[in-house]
Amino acid sequence: MSLVMGVDSSTRAIHCAAITFDPPMQIWLAHRPVEQHDGHQNGAALRTRAAADALHDCIVEVNRNAGVYEITNVAIERPAGMGLDKLLPIYGALCAIVPRRMSVTGMTASEWRKTLGAGPTKTSGHEAVADIAFSGIVIEYDEHELDSIGLALAYRQMLHQAVAA
């Protein structure tokens, strides 16, 4: 049984949410901090490697905790806007660390929000996540967890549309 994982990344942490491909919806969350290596001569490279290690650990944790379910599809938030110089290498490393048996795609925040029928703001995206995943009930998740759930929901919706076509 398949899981779709959404990955929200920053220079500080990796947040992952895996949801079931088929109903009923179940959600598994994992996150890991990313070691910073500030002041180190190779700090950027070490931070990028630490982010990849963090995603690997999240994948292993979710697959272990999900029992009969296994991650088969991964959507990673593709950076846009400010901070690209720091985030693009991390994005590339995250895409590369996903095991070959899993499909991987990148989506910007505006792409996943649009896929879910939300407006362009972070708040509208989080409201769409609450409507779809939690029947409109506001759950106490932080913004990174909600973003990772949103990515997973959007990629799952795209996969369902492809299967139905």
Secondary structure as GFF3:
##gff-version 3
##sequence-region A 1 165
A	DSSP	beta_strand	2	9	.	.	.	ID=ss1
A	DSSP	beta_strand	13	20	.	.	.	ID=ss2
A	DSSP	beta_strand	27	33	.	.	.	ID=ss3
A	DSSP	alpha_helix	43	65	.	.	.	ID=ss4
A	DSSP	beta_strand	70	77	.	.	.	ID=ss5
A	DSSP	alpha_helix	84	97	.	.	.	ID=ss6
A	DSSP	beta_strand	103	107	.	.	.	ID=ss7
A	DSSP	alpha_helix	109	115	.	.	.	ID=ss8
A	DSSP	alpha_helix	122	134	.	.	.	ID=ss9
A	DSSP	alpha_helix	143	164	.	.	.	ID=ss10
###
